[in-house]
Amino acid sequence: MKSKSLLKYMTFSGYLTGSFFVTAARGLGLTYIVLILHKSMDINLSEIGFVVTSAVFAGGFMCVFFGNLIDRLNTKIILNSMCIFSIIAYLLIYNTQNIWLIFMLMTVLVLGYSTISVTINSAVAKATSSKISTKVFGLRYVLTNLAFGIFPLLGAMLLKRNDGMIFWFAATAMLMALVAFSLQKSHMQTSNDQQVKKHSHSLKLLLIDKKLFYYVLAGFLTSIALRQFPSYLSLFLISNGMEDISKIISTLIIINTGMVVAFQVHVTNLLERLPLITRSICGLLLLTLGLVGFMYATSLPFWCLSMAVFSLAEMIIAPAQYSLIKDIALPSREGAYFAIHNLSSLGGSFSPLVCGLMLSYFPMINMFFALIACVIVAILGYLMGNNATGARVQTVTQQIHSSQ
């Protein structure tokens, strides 16, 4: 049985390797983009903030419309095209002073990263059972966390030598991803292309399919609490007047990355017998417990223990979210479903804003109450999505046809 599972993983080795290098490029290029734009290109901070935030949202929303292409085109064409566009964007972004061109290039980078992620998830979902896909999603999450843990450190070293080298290394990483995707065996679409063309409006799925709507909403709220934790914890520690903030945050990041890399596959295998919705709820309850721990942490060991619980929650939630979308996706529409679900990741972009407002206008502890409230509403969202009734596939298909 283990050899069969290993063989399944090997069939996706190109996707997994490519994911590692794409995340490496992101860790190198996008992590330090704000600092480089301000320091080396003399662009003021307000403009940088506007450009970065706008690019994240523009790229995220544009990815929704690429869901249709993912369902229609060969996977390899999409992945290779996004890699080529990203390479060009990395090479150009350091050599321009025009703020609008920088915005366009950053949008291309965000769109490329999002589209590659959605395409890989869709390909895995189409080619495997729910049990195997959950394991592949988990393994991919390990590799992306490993890349995002290692390559920002390399970026910091390059930053001391030459700012431009970061973008050359990021472009090289994308080139390695291009090679990996090119060597990956294509998973051709088995569905009738004419059927895909009839279902041409991705956003209508969000309004028609109640399960998808609730899962995206729940995922968005979960992202507010789960993603960008270094940012909102740094804000909390600064407001609290804590000393050695950099030591605390760096220690927490190391614990988080180390736990995900070391235990993600084991946790996924351990919980594989549980229903996906049960896994998601358990993960969200652990996330709540981790946030409560942060709320009352007064020493570094207490912070570390809370981060261990937080990381365990992350290991449960991340692959389960993707598997839930796989299970509800209409035949031939996996790309559109995963593209719409990608909107939930934008919740992480709101996290520093929400936490900054809470710290500015309310007692500091209320920041964690707000995050816990997001998690509780997310639990309700998953439960409501799970309890959505009716013959979903037939109902959604009929409503899409009738709306055209």
N, C-alpha and C positions, 0 to 999 in steps of 0.2 A: 504493500500500500504506500509506503514511504517513497519507493522508487517511482511509482506512478505520479505522486504529488510533485516529486522533484522534476519529473519529465514535463509536467504541466508548467512549472515555473520556468523551465528552460525554453519552452515555446514562446515565452514573453520576455526573454533575456534582452532583446533589442529595445523593447519598451522600457524595461527597468533600468538598463544602462543609460539610455537616452534621457530618462527622467532625472537620473543622478547628475548628468552633465548640464542639463537645462537649469536645474536648481543651483548648480555650481556657478553658472553664468549669472544667475539672478543674485546669488550671495555676493559675488564679486562686484557686479555693475550697479545694481539698484540699491544695495545697502549703503553705499557711500556717495550716491548721486547728489544728494542735497549738499553735503560738505564740499564736493568737487565743484559743483555749479557756483556755490557762494565764494569759495576760496580762490579757485583758479580762474573762473570766468567772470568774477565780480558782478554776479547777478544778485539783486537784493532779496532778502529772506521772504518778504511778502509775496513776491513774484514766484519764487521757488515753491512756496507752500501751495499757491494756487495751481501751478503747473502740475506738481506731483499729485495732488488730490484729484484734480480734474482728469488727469491721464488715467489714474486708477479706475475712476468711475466710467470714463469713456471706453476704455479697453474692456472692462467687465461687462458693460451693456452691449457692446458690439459683438462680444463672444456669443451672446444669445442668438444672434442672427446667423452666426457661423454654424449653429447646430444643424441647420438644414443641409449645409454643404457636407458636414461630417457624415450625415446619413446617406448622401447621394454619391460622394466621391470615394475613391480608393484611399484608405487610411494613410498609406505611404506618401501619396501626393500632398495631402494636407500637412503632415508632419514635416516633410522636407521643405515645403514652401514656407512654413512658419519659421523654420530654422534659418533659411536663407534671408528672409526679411529681418530677422532678429540680428543676424551677423552684420548686415548692412547698417542697421540702426545703431548698434554698438560702435561701429567704426566711424559713423558720421557725427554722433552726438557730442563727442569731445571737440570737434572741429567747427562748431557753429556757435555764434553768439546771439542768434535770433531766437527770442523766447517762444515764438509760435512754432518754429521748426523743432525746437527742443520738445515742446508739448506733443507735436505729431510723432516724433521719434519715440518718446516715452509711451505714448498710446500704442504704438506698434509693438513695443517690448511687452507691455502688459497684455495686449491682445494675443501676442504670440505665446506667452507663457500659459495663459488661460486656455487658449484653443488646443495647445499640445496636451494639457492635462485632461481636458474634456474628451479629446480624441482617443487618448490611451484608455481612459475609463470606459468609454463607449465600446472600444474594440475588445477589451477584456470581458465586458458584460455580454457582448454578442457571442463570444467564443467559448464561454465556460458556464458551469452551473453556479448557483448562488454560493455554495460552500467553497468552491475553488476560487471564485472571484473575490470573496472576502479575504482569503489568504493572500491573494496577489495584491489587493488593495493595501493590506497591512504591510507586506514586504516593500511595496513601492513607497509607503509612508516612512518606513525605516530609512530607505536610501535617500529620500529627499531631506529628511532631518539630519542625516549624516553629512550630506553635502552642505546644508545650511549651517551646520556646526563648524565645519572645517574651513570652508572657503572665505567667509568674512575675515577670519584670522589671517589668511594669505593676503586678502585685500588690504588689511591694516599694514602689513609689511610692505606691500607694493606702494601704498600711499606715501610712505616715507621716502621712497626713491623717486617715483615719477607718477603723477596722477594718470597720465595717459595709458600707462602700462596696464592699469586695471581693466580698461575697456578692450585692450588687445587680448588680454587673458580671457575676458568674458566672451569675446568673439571666438577665440580658440576653443573654449568649452562648448559653445554652440556648434562649432564645426565637428567636434567629437560626437555630439548628440546627433548631428546630421548623418555621420558615418554609421552610428548605431542603429538609427531608424532605417537607413538604407539597407542594412543587412538583415533587418527583421522581416520574417515572413509575413506577407500581407494577409490580413483577415478580410476577405471580400464580403460585401454585403450579400446575404442570402435572400433578402426580401425582394419583393417586386418593386422595381424603381418607380413604376407608375403609381403604386400605392403611396410611396413617399411624396411624390409630387402633389398628390391630392391634399396631403396634410402639410400645407406649405407655411402655416403661420405658427411659429414656435410659441409666441407670447399668448396665443389663444389657449394653448394647453394649460398655462398657469391659471387661467380663469375658469376653464372647463373641468379640469381634473382636480377635484378637491383634495385628494391625497397629495398630489404634487404641491398644491398651494400650501397646505399645512406643513409639509416637510421642508419646503423652502423657507417659510416663515420661521419655523423652529430652528433650522440651520442658521439663519441670519442672526437670531437672538443668541444662539450658542456661540457663534463666532465673536460676538461682542465680548463675552466673558473669557473665551478660550484663546483667541488670537491676540497678538500684541500685548501679552502679559508683561514683558519687560518695560513697555512704555507706561502702562498705567500703574504698575508697582513702583516705578521710578518716581512718577508724579506723587504717589502717596507718601513715599519715604522722604521726598524733598519737603512736602507740606508738613510732615511730622517732625522735621528737623533731625532726622536720623543721621548718624555718622557712618562712615565707610559704606556709602550707598553703592558705589561701584563694586565693592567686594561682595556685598549681599546679592546684587543683581547678577554678577558674573557667576557666582556660586550656584544660584538658582538655574541659570541657563545651562550650566554644565550638568547639573542633576537631571534637568528635563531632557536634554539631548541624550545623555548617557542611558537613562532609563528607557527611552523610546527605542534606541538602537539595540540595547541589550535584551529587552523583554517584550517588544511589540509582537513578534511572531509567536512567542510562547503564550502570551495573553490571548491572542486571536485563536490559537489552537485550543486553549483551555475552555474558552467560552463558545466554541462552535456549535455545541448542542443546544444552546439557548436560542429562542426566537430573536430575530434582529431587533424588534421593538423593545423586548426585555433588556437586551444588551444596551440599547440607547438610553433607556430610563435609568439603568444602573450606573452607566457612565455619567449621566447628568447629576444623579444624586451624589456621586463621588466628587464631581466638580463643585457642587454646593458645599460639601464638607471641606474641600481644599480652600475655597474662598473664605469660609468661616475661620479656618486655621490662619489664613493671612490676616484676617481682621484682628485677631487677638495675639498674633505673634509678637514676642518681645525680645527674642534672642535668635541668633543665627541657627542653632539646632532646631528651634521651633519653626522657623522659616523653611528650613530644609525638609522637615517632616511634612509640612503643608504642601510643599512643592512635589514631594513624592506621591501624595494622594492626588494632587492636581494632574500629574503626569500619567498616573494610572487611568484617570478619567479620560484623558486625551487618547490613550492607547485603545480604549474601548470605543469611544465615540467616532473617531475618524474613519476607520474602515466600515463601521456599521452604517454610517450615513450614506456612503456610496452604494452599499449593498441594498439598502432600502430603495434607493432610486432605481437600481437595476431591476428589483422585483416588481416595481409598479410601472415600469416603462412599457409603452405600447410596442408591439413587434414592429421593427423597422424604424422606430423613433428614439432609440437609445441616445443618439447624439443630441437631439433636441432636448430630451429630458435632462441629460447631464449638463448641457449648456445653460438651461434655465436654473438648475440647481447651483451652478457656479455663482449665481447672484448672491447666494447666501454667504459667500466668502467676503462680500463687501461689508458685512457686519463688523469685521475686524478694523476697517477704516474708520468706523464711528467710535470705536472703543476709546481712543485718547480724547476725542471731543467730549463724549458723554462723561468720562471720568474727570476731565479738566473742569467741566461745568459744575459737577457735583462737589469737587474740592474747592471751587471758587465761591460758591454760594451757600453751601450747607456744611454741617460738621463732617469731618474727614471720614468717619466710620460709615456715613451714608453712601459713600462710593461703593463699598462692598454690598450694602443692602440693594443698591440699584443693579449691580451685576447679578446678585442672587435672584432678584425679581425677574431679570431676563431669563435666567436658567429655569425658573419655575414656570414661566409662561411658555418656554420652549418645551418643557415636559408636557404641558397641556396640549401644545400644538402637535407633538408626536402622537399623543393618545387620540386626539380628534382625527388626525390623518389615518391612524390605524383603524379607527371605528367608522370611517366613511363607508357607507353601504351602497349596494346596487351592483349590477353587472357592469363594472367599471369600463372594461375594454369596449364592449358593445356600445355603451352609453356615450363614451367620449368620441368614438369613431362616428357615431350617428350625428352628434352635435357639431363636430367639425365639418361634416358633409353639409349639414343643413345651414351652417353659417356662411358657406361659400356661394 
